[in-house]
Amino acid sequence: MADPRVAEHARIVVNYSCKIKRGDFVVIGATPEARELVVALAAEIGRAGAGFVVTDMDESIHRAYILAADAETLSSFPPQELDLFRGADAIIQVISPSNTHEMGDVPPMKLQVAARARGALGGAMEGKRWNLTLHPTKALAQEAKMTYEAYCDFVYSAIIRDWAGFASEMSVLSERLAKAKSVRITGERTDITLSVEGRRPKVSAGDHNMPSGEVFVSPVETAVRGDVYFDLPVLYQGREIRGAQLSFRSGRVVKSSAEEGGDTLKDLLEVDQGAKRLGELGIGMNRGIDRFTRNILFDEKMGDTIHMAVGRAYPETGGTNKSAIHIDMIKSMKETGTIYLDGEAVYEKGRFVWEEERSRKGLESAAQRSQTGRTRGPGSHSRRPSD
């Protein structure tokens, strides 16, 4: 029996995230594991009066090609594929691996060459409607250390929600960030300051990522200084980076290390000139994503976390850094982290200041109601326990 949540997922991506309309041409990238979702997407696109094409993102195919091809072959990107993306009105990409470590034995230097070549796709997607989403697979459930059924429940509880209402909630932080000149973040082995002056923070509420739930901005490229420690691991091309520590000076990484995967981290930072600069600061606000699942699409949106990405910046936020990579690394903030905007703490001890204010007002209102109930005189309609 088909899971009705798959059809609802497709409706959200096609109608809310990508706003597909009559006459559009849509490119869908997915693996065979996502067939059920692709079928549902095709139906929704058809109802909208649009056309589409599906490209295969199966990493076993990419692995075979990269292992066999020489550097010269890998460094040239097929113009036909580039034309396909340039001609699209909207692009939907679905994460659905059958093996999350498929690329684990590919030489890092070959991955670097291929990443630089595929960087052209990033430019082709600028200004277009696009969405990156996920279809649950057993491989992803294993990474999350969950049963497949429990993982499906987790995925759809994060996707099927009131995105417009959630966007309104997140705008409180976005508006404060837009007025700030600097952001300072402190925590375990962390004290880093970034300039965001003149930048335009954005609320991510399902338009480009589904699920979503973050406020993000591209920092001023030359004005990042200090140290940051990322306590949550990241999986990149089948390789894990755990406990990454980065030191910045004048916007560039001047020192890097990791408790695991340090060589992979160093290789990534050498991909190109832009790989050593920050392309993004993101603040996770989706507390519905309540556990680490080793999947960046979900993990970076977790409430009470921040993430920073080395590499490509977001032009829509004012970012100018260019790179073939965009690698997010995540830090938990709930226990010891503090976020300052222009020297004022706006997040500490697991709460934003406005959440604390709402909580305090709620307690005061409850106390007032209680006091009113106790002081009612004769004729009131309050009931005694014995009534």
N, C-alpha and C positions, 0 to 999 in steps of 0.2 A: 504494500500500500504506500502510495507517494506521501511524503511528508508535506503537509500544506504550508509549513514555514518556508520551504524552498520557493514556492510561488510568491509568497509575501516578500521574501528577500529580493526576488527579481523585480517586483513592482516598485519597491523602494529605490533600488539602484537605477532603474530605467526612468521612472517618473519623478522622483524627488532628487536624487543625486545628479543624474545626467540630463534631466529635463528633455528627453528625446521627443522630437516633434516630427510631423509629416515631412518627408523629403530628406531627412537626415541620412547620413551614411555612417554606420557604427562599426568599429573594429573591436572584436572580442578576442582576447588572448587567454587561453586556458589549456589545461592538460586533460587527458581522457578521464581523469578522476572526477572532474567537475561536470561531467556530461549532464547530470540531472539539473544543475543550475543553468547551464548553457541552453538547454531545451526551454526552461522557463523564461530565460532572457529573450530567446528568439520569439517566443509567443508574445511577450510584452512589446518588443520592438515592432512586431507585425501589427499589433493593435494600434500602435502609434502611427503607422503608415510610413515607417522608415525601412531602410535596407541595411544589411550587415554582412560581414565576412568573419570567419573564425580562423585564428592562427594558433598553431600548436606550440605551447610553452613547456612541453615535457623536457625536463632537465636531462634525461638519459640521452635524448637526441643531441642536445647542446654539448653534453659531455663527450659523446663520440666524435663530434665535429672538432671540438677544441683539442682533444687529445691527438687527432690525426693531422690537423692543419699545422703548417709552419707559421712563423711570426708574420711573414709578409702577407699571407692569406688572411690571418686573423685581424690584421690592422686595417683591412679595407671592409667597409660596411656595404652590404648589397643596396644599391640605389633603388631597386624595385621595392624593397621593404620600407625604405625611407619614404618613398613616394606614397605608399599605402597609408602610412601614418599622417603624412602631410595632407592627403586628400580626405581624411576622416573629419567628420564634424564632432564625433565623440569616440572615446576609447575606454573600454572596460577591460581590466585585467584581473584575472581570478587566480589567487594563490590556492593550489590544491595538489601538493606533492604526494607522490607515492613513497618517496624516500627522501627525507630531509637532509641526508648526508650524501646525496648522489654525486656532488661535485668535490667530495672530500679528498680524492686522490689526484685531482688535476693540479699540475705544477702552478704555484702562485704567479710566476712570471707570465704564463700563458693567460691566466685569468686577468691580469693587469692589462695586457695587450687587448684582449677581447672587451674589457670594460671601457677602455679608452675609445675603441671603435664604436661601441654601442652608445657612447655618450651623445652621439648625434641625435638619438631618439628623444633625449630630453628636450632639445631645442625644437624638435618637430611637434612636441606636445604642448608647448607654451601657448597660452591663449585659447586652448581647446577645452571642451568639457570632457573630463576624464575621471575615472573612479577605479581605485584599487580595492578589491574586496577579497573575501575568502570563502571557500566551500570546504566544510569539514571533511577530513580524511582520517583514516586510522593511523597514518604516520604522524599527523599533527596531534592526535589524541595521545599517542605514545610519548611525544616530546613533552606534552603537558602533564604526563603521568596521570591520565584520566582514562576511564572507560570511554569507548566511542559514543555510547548513548549520553553519558554525562557531558562529554565534550560538545556534542551537538546542542544540548540544552544550554550550555555556557555560551556558545557562539550565537545562537538565535536570541538569547536574552540580552545580548549586547547589541544586536542589530535591530531587532524589532522593538522600536520605542518611539516616543514623541520627539523627533529631532528638532522641530521648530521651537518647541518649548525649552529644550535643553540648550539650544543656541542662545536664547534670551538669558538663561542663567549664566552662561559663560561670558556673555558680553560685559558683565560687571568687571571682570579681570581685564578684558581686552581694552575697555575704556580707560582704566587706570594705567595700563601699560602704555597706551598711546600718548599719555600726558607726561610720561617719565623720560628722563634723559639717560639714567643709568640703572642697571640691575646688578645687585650683588647677591650671591648665593653662598651660604655657609653650611657646613655640615661635616660629617666624618671625612677627614683628610681633604677638606674642600674649603677654599676661600677664593672665589673668582668674581671679577667685576667685568661687565660688558656694557658698552654704550649702545643704546637703542634710539638715540636722538635722531629725529627725522624719519624713523622707520615706521611702518604701518602694520601693527600686529593684526592677526587674523584669527577668527573663531573657526575651528574645524568642526563642523557639525554634520558630517556625512556627505559633503559634496565631492571631495576628492578621495576620502578614505571611508570605508564602511566595514566595521564600525569606526566611530571616531570619538571625539571628546577631548579636545585640547585647544589651548590658545598658543599660537606660535608666532615667531618673528625672526627675521634674519638680522643678527647684530651687525654693527658697523665693523667692517672687515679688519681694520687696523687698530681697533680699540678693545681688545680682549686681553686681560692680564690676570695671572694668578694660577691656582691649581684646582683641579677637579678630579674626584675619584668616583668611578661608576661601579657600584656594588652589584648590579644585576648583569648577568652575562648577555652577550649578543651572539647570534649564530649568523655567520656570513659565508655563503658559498660552501656550506658543509663544514666550516671550521668555527670553533668557538673561541671567543675572546672573553675572558673573565677577569674581573678586578682591574680594569684599565685605569691608568692614572696619566693625565695629560697636564703639562705645564705650558702656559701661554705667555708670550711677551710680544707686545706691539701687534697682537692679533694672530701670531703664528705659533704653532706647536714647536717648542724648543727642546722638549724632553718628553719621552713617552715610555711607558712600561705596562706590563700586565702580569697578573698572577698566573694566567694561562693564555696562550695564544699571542704572546708578545711579538713573535716574528711575523705573524699574520697582520697584526696592528701596524708594525713598522712598514710592511710591504704596502698596505693600503695608503699610508701617509706619503708614500713615494710615487703614487700613481701619476700625479701631475702637480703643478705648482699650487693649484687651488685646494689640494687635498689636506694641506696643513692649516687651513683656516676654517673657522666655524661658518657653516651655512645656515644653521638654525639653532634657536633655543625654543624648546617646547615645554609647556607646563600641562601635565596630565590632569584631567578633571573628571574622568568617567569612573566613578566609584562603583558602577555596575560591573566593571572589569576588576574583579576583586582578588585575582591570583595571577602569578607569573606563569606563563605558558610557553616560554621560549619561542614566541612568535612576535616580531616587532610590530606588526599591524595592530595587535591587541596590547602588547606590553607597554608601548610608549604612551598609550592613552590612559593607563591606570591612574586612578585618583591618588594624590599624595606622592607623585613622582615628578621629576623633571627629566628631560632628555636633551642632549646636544648632539648635533650632527656635524661631522667634519665633511667638507666638500661642497657640493653645489648648493647655492642659496636660492631663495624664492624671490623672483623679481617682483611679484605682487606685493611683497612686504617691503620693497626697497632694496633688497639684497642684490649685490653685483658679483659675488664670488662665483667663478665658473670651475667646474670639475666634472670628471666622468663618474665620480662616486658621490654618494650621499649616505653616510653610515651613521645611524642613530645609536647612541649609547645612553643607558638609563641609570638614574640614581634615585633611590628611595629617599623621601624627605620626611616621612611620618614621625620618626622617632627623634631625630636630632637636627633636621634641616630648617633653615630660615631663608625666606626670600625678602629682600629689601628693594623698594623702588625709591630712588633718590634719598636713600638713607633711612626711610621709614619701613618698618617691618609690616608686610602685608600677609605673610603666611608664617606661622610657627606652631609647633606642637600639634601638627596634624590638622590645622584649621586655618582658613582665611579669616581676616579680621572681620569682614562683613558677616561671615557665618557666626562668629562669636557674638557680634552685635545682635543678630536676629535671635540667637539662642537666649541672650540676656533679656531682650524685650519680651520673648515668649514666656520666660520665667516670671518676669515682672507682671505681665498680663494675667498669668495663672494665679499669682499671689493676690492680685487685686480682686479677681473673681472670687477667690476663696475667702478673702476678707469681707467682701460684700455679702457673701452667703452667711458668714458668721454673725453679721451685725443686723440682719433683717429683723424687724420688729414684729409685733402681733399682726396677723393677717397675711403674712408672707406665705408663699406656696412651697417653701422648703420643707423637706420631710425629715423627721427624726428617724433614727434606726429602728425605733419601736413601732413606727406608724404602719 
